[in-house]
Amino acid sequence: MSVKKVLIVSRRYTRKNKLINWVSEIYLDILCQSGIMPIIVPIAHSTKNMLEYYMQDYDGLLMVEGGDLGPQYYNKKYNIEQLDEYDALKDTIEIACATHAISNNKPILGLCRGMHIINAMFGGTLHLDVHKCNENKVCHINYDNYDSHRHRITIEKNTPLFNWYQLQTLEVNTYHHQGIEKLAPSLTAMAYADDGLIEAIYHPNFSFIVGLQFHPERMYHEYEGNKLVFQKFIESL
């Protein structure tokens, strides 16, 4: 029996003086419970030599949270010392996967950092720090209440996001300080925070390219639409 396969590029950090790779288990559970095989693409220098093999047999790409995307990918000159959890090698590997997926019309779901990559890939730009731009009108990350903090977004009608949630407004979680500055011309915004920050995007000319600033997997049972985000991605594979 053949199964659908979804690539997920890992994250890495130092533990006991050694670099380790990891992926949040909730993504793996959501995919496996739907009969989808997650294929974790590790962040290691030798991975670059193996990418062609990962790309020979997969059906979609799930890009999840992580550190800030390098400014060279969206034509900015931000000081990389100001970036959070910057990992140039992860950028290289994940951009390669995204480039291949876009070129071959593979379904892509991008969450948080993943949405930023989608926007950059199609010619958009990112704020270095949304709180400096919005003068803290909306709190987009609260380290003391990481999972419980919520803010409101407004969903545009006649978009996939509205079809999935059937609501005009949502209270969503938030774990980011970067965000979309200029939306790529070919992408369509689906939701905004009260400060005007774009919270959801999609590409109308591809089978499935969707990016969300918030994390539906971390509030999976709060709205039925959170489940539909993943269901529609899986159905598109």
DOLOLO-873820 format. One record per residue (C-alpha): residue number from 0; y, z, x. Coordinates in Angstrom, 3 decimals. Example, Ala and Ser with C-alpha at 12.3 -4.5 7.8 and 13.67 -1.06 7.14 Angstrom:
<recs>
[rec 0,[-4.500,7.800,12.300]] [rec 1,[-1.060,7.140,13.670]] 
</recs>
This chain:
<recs>
[rec 0,[0.000,0.000,0.000]] [rec 1,[3.385,-0.971,1.393]] [rec 2,[6.346,1.392,1.072]] [rec 3,[10.071,0.842,1.363]] [rec 4,[11.685,2.160,4.536]] [rec 5,[15.191,3.542,5.018]] [rec 6,[16.814,4.063,8.419]] [rec 7,[18.769,7.279,9.060]] [rec 8,[20.519,7.760,12.387]] [rec 9,[20.179,11.365,13.534]] [rec 10,[22.792,13.774,14.842]] [rec 11,[22.512,15.746,18.056]] [rec 12,[23.804,18.940,19.556]] [rec 13,[22.945,21.267,22.406]] [rec 14,[20.413,24.040,21.808]] [rec 15,[19.172,26.227,24.652]] [rec 16,[20.965,23.938,27.115]] [rec 17,[19.078,20.872,25.877]] [rec 18,[20.168,18.095,23.519]] [rec 19,[18.188,17.983,20.294]] [rec 20,[18.231,15.533,17.372]] [rec 21,[18.270,16.521,13.717]] [rec 22,[18.678,15.237,10.161]] [rec 23,[19.337,17.395,7.093]] [rec 24,[16.032,17.873,5.302]] [rec 25,[17.473,17.272,1.835]] [rec 26,[17.856,13.532,2.534]] [rec 27,[14.251,13.320,3.635]] [rec 28,[13.080,15.120,0.493]] [rec 29,[15.101,12.889,-1.829]] [rec 30,[13.701,9.735,-0.231]] [rec 31,[10.102,10.911,0.085]] [rec 32,[10.001,12.214,-3.480]] [rec 33,[10.894,8.674,-4.564]] [rec 34,[8.179,7.108,-2.441]] [rec 35,[10.591,5.932,0.270]] [rec 36,[9.742,6.426,3.941]] [rec 37,[12.664,7.763,6.015]] [rec 38,[12.756,6.312,9.511]] [rec 39,[14.846,8.509,11.795]] [rec 40,[16.648,6.610,14.534]] [rec 41,[17.205,9.120,17.366]] [rec 42,[20.334,9.462,19.443]] [rec 43,[19.109,8.882,22.992]] [rec 44,[20.163,6.398,25.634]] [rec 45,[16.773,4.679,25.560]] [rec 46,[17.095,4.129,21.805]] [rec 47,[19.457,1.233,22.480]] [rec 48,[16.530,-0.631,24.047]] [rec 49,[14.381,-0.019,20.951]] [rec 50,[16.848,-0.893,18.194]] [rec 51,[15.458,-4.381,17.690]] [rec 52,[12.116,-2.847,16.719]] [rec 53,[13.682,-0.476,14.192]] [rec 54,[15.464,-3.452,12.675]] [rec 55,[12.341,-5.574,12.318]] [rec 56,[11.034,-3.651,9.324]] [rec 57,[13.362,-1.650,7.097]] [rec 58,[14.824,-2.007,3.621]] [rec 59,[18.045,-0.013,3.657]] [rec 60,[20.370,2.202,5.665]] [rec 61,[21.471,5.737,4.781]] [rec 62,[24.457,6.866,6.868]] [rec 63,[25.118,10.564,6.508]] [rec 64,[27.547,13.184,7.758]] [rec 65,[28.382,13.720,11.396]] [rec 66,[31.195,13.794,13.903]] [rec 67,[34.324,11.671,13.931]] [rec 68,[34.053,7.940,14.471]] [rec 69,[35.572,6.631,17.710]] [rec 70,[39.071,5.187,17.097]] [rec 71,[38.266,1.948,18.910]] [rec 72,[36.220,0.891,15.887]] [rec 73,[39.291,0.861,13.660]] [rec 74,[41.986,-0.133,16.159]] [rec 75,[43.623,3.247,16.608]] [rec 76,[44.607,5.004,19.817]] [rec 77,[43.804,8.571,18.811]] [rec 78,[43.086,10.967,21.661]] [rec 79,[39.316,11.429,21.625]] [rec 80,[39.803,15.059,22.728]] [rec 81,[41.184,15.670,19.223]] [rec 82,[38.042,14.339,17.576]] [rec 83,[35.445,16.641,16.064]] [rec 84,[31.848,16.368,17.331]] [rec 85,[32.608,13.026,18.969]] [rec 86,[29.456,11.266,20.148]] [rec 87,[30.049,7.812,21.612]] [rec 88,[26.323,7.073,21.823]] [rec 89,[25.789,7.895,18.143]] [rec 90,[28.679,5.556,17.331]] [rec 91,[27.063,2.750,19.331]] [rec 92,[23.660,3.161,17.692]] [rec 93,[24.923,3.649,14.148]] [rec 94,[27.401,0.758,14.339]] [rec 95,[24.566,-1.485,15.569]] [rec 96,[22.430,-0.452,12.582]] [rec 97,[25.313,-0.981,10.163]] [rec 98,[26.121,-4.385,11.662]] [rec 99,[22.525,-5.513,11.216]] [rec 100,[22.327,-4.152,7.665]] [rec 101,[25.552,-5.884,6.630]] [rec 102,[24.534,-9.165,8.267]] [rec 103,[21.224,-9.103,6.394]] [rec 104,[22.573,-7.791,3.067]] [rec 105,[20.516,-4.609,3.291]] [rec 106,[21.541,-1.804,0.912]] [rec 107,[23.780,0.825,2.527]] [rec 108,[24.698,4.268,1.235]] [rec 109,[27.303,6.010,3.372]] [rec 110,[28.233,9.668,2.882]] [rec 111,[31.301,11.234,4.516]] [rec 112,[31.159,9.782,8.064]] [rec 113,[29.017,7.009,6.590]] [rec 114,[31.852,5.997,4.281]] [rec 115,[34.241,5.979,7.231]] [rec 116,[31.935,3.601,9.105]] [rec 117,[31.720,1.250,6.124]] [rec 118,[35.506,1.117,5.889]] [rec 119,[35.893,0.507,9.619]] [rec 120,[33.222,-2.206,9.641]] [rec 121,[35.170,-4.226,7.085]] [rec 122,[38.553,-3.793,8.770]] [rec 123,[39.933,-0.529,7.396]] [rec 124,[41.431,2.406,9.306]] [rec 125,[41.047,6.197,9.295]] [rec 126,[43.360,9.193,9.407]] [rec 127,[42.738,11.423,12.399]] [rec 128,[43.330,14.491,10.198]] [rec 129,[43.951,14.211,6.461]] [rec 130,[45.507,17.688,6.310]] [rec 131,[48.293,16.611,8.655]] [rec 132,[48.933,13.609,6.427]] [rec 133,[48.827,15.356,3.058]] [rec 134,[50.579,18.561,4.239]] [rec 135,[47.613,20.566,2.905]] [rec 136,[48.232,19.532,-0.704]] [rec 137,[44.455,19.381,-1.144]] [rec 138,[41.999,21.356,0.978]] [rec 139,[39.368,18.903,2.212]] [rec 140,[37.401,21.357,4.320]] [rec 141,[37.054,25.127,3.992]] [rec 142,[34.994,26.623,6.803]] [rec 143,[34.839,30.055,5.141]] [rec 144,[33.464,28.661,1.870]] [rec 145,[31.635,25.639,3.174]] [rec 146,[29.285,25.027,0.256]] [rec 147,[31.224,26.602,-2.598]] [rec 148,[34.653,25.015,-2.084]] [rec 149,[35.509,22.249,-4.575]] [rec 150,[38.416,19.951,-5.288]] [rec 151,[39.055,17.459,-8.038]] [rec 152,[38.632,13.707,-7.846]] [rec 153,[39.540,11.107,-10.440]] [rec 154,[37.148,8.220,-10.958]] [rec 155,[38.302,4.692,-11.661]] [rec 156,[36.857,3.149,-14.795]] [rec 157,[34.875,-0.103,-14.551]] [rec 158,[33.295,0.957,-11.257]] [rec 159,[29.682,1.825,-10.399]] [rec 160,[30.708,5.454,-9.832]] [rec 161,[32.071,5.753,-13.368]] [rec 162,[28.913,4.161,-14.736]] [rec 163,[26.782,6.728,-12.909]] [rec 164,[28.807,9.840,-13.769]] [rec 165,[30.335,8.842,-17.127]] [rec 166,[33.218,11.203,-16.339]] [rec 167,[36.875,10.661,-15.483]] [rec 168,[37.089,13.682,-13.172]] [rec 169,[34.656,15.644,-11.003]] [rec 170,[34.840,18.834,-8.988]] [rec 171,[33.308,17.868,-5.654]] [rec 172,[32.426,19.533,-2.384]] [rec 173,[34.138,18.478,0.788]] [rec 174,[33.340,18.779,4.500]] [rec 175,[35.703,16.443,6.301]] [rec 176,[39.042,16.261,8.036]] [rec 177,[39.066,12.490,8.557]] [rec 178,[39.520,10.038,5.718]] [rec 179,[40.464,6.497,4.827]] [rec 180,[44.000,5.563,5.834]] [rec 181,[43.956,1.826,5.028]] [rec 182,[41.189,0.553,2.790]] [rec 183,[39.440,-2.565,4.080]] [rec 184,[40.623,-5.586,2.035]] [rec 185,[37.157,-6.515,0.763]] [rec 186,[36.295,-2.998,-0.421]] [rec 187,[37.163,-1.442,-3.786]] [rec 188,[38.177,2.191,-4.259]] [rec 189,[36.251,4.059,-6.960]] [rec 190,[37.794,7.550,-6.841]] [rec 191,[40.787,9.454,-5.485]] [rec 192,[41.598,13.083,-4.708]] [rec 193,[44.801,14.513,-6.153]] [rec 194,[46.613,13.830,-2.868]] [rec 195,[45.715,10.148,-3.094]] [rec 196,[42.897,10.194,-0.538]] [rec 197,[40.164,7.690,-1.360]] [rec 198,[36.931,9.514,-2.189]] [rec 199,[34.555,6.642,-3.042]] [rec 200,[34.294,2.933,-2.237]] [rec 201,[31.996,-0.028,-2.764]] [rec 202,[31.728,-3.687,-1.799]] [rec 203,[31.507,-5.876,-4.902]] [rec 204,[29.997,-8.854,-3.057]] [rec 205,[26.929,-7.146,-1.606]] [rec 206,[23.742,-6.002,-3.297]] [rec 207,[24.588,-2.351,-2.587]] [rec 208,[27.228,-1.001,-0.228]] [rec 209,[28.568,2.325,-1.450]] [rec 210,[30.483,5.056,0.372]] [rec 211,[31.290,8.556,-0.878]] [rec 212,[33.558,11.081,0.800]] [rec 213,[31.781,13.951,-0.931]] [rec 214,[28.143,15.070,-0.682]] [rec 215,[26.105,14.522,-3.869]] [rec 216,[22.974,15.796,-2.129]] [rec 217,[24.567,19.227,-1.587]] [rec 218,[25.443,19.622,-5.274]] [rec 219,[22.435,17.668,-6.474]] [rec 220,[21.910,19.505,-9.770]] [rec 221,[25.555,19.953,-10.778]] [rec 222,[26.009,16.451,-12.202]] [rec 223,[23.395,13.962,-13.318]] [rec 224,[25.424,11.316,-11.504]] [rec 225,[24.569,12.923,-8.161]] [rec 226,[20.939,11.991,-8.705]] [rec 227,[21.903,8.518,-9.923]] [rec 228,[23.754,7.802,-6.668]] [rec 229,[20.471,8.039,-4.788]] [rec 230,[18.427,6.491,-7.597]] [rec 231,[20.603,3.368,-7.668]] [rec 232,[20.467,3.100,-3.881]] [rec 233,[16.667,3.376,-3.971]] [rec 234,[16.395,0.846,-6.819]] [rec 235,[18.378,-1.638,-4.739]] [rec 236,[15.938,-1.534,-1.806]] 
</recs>
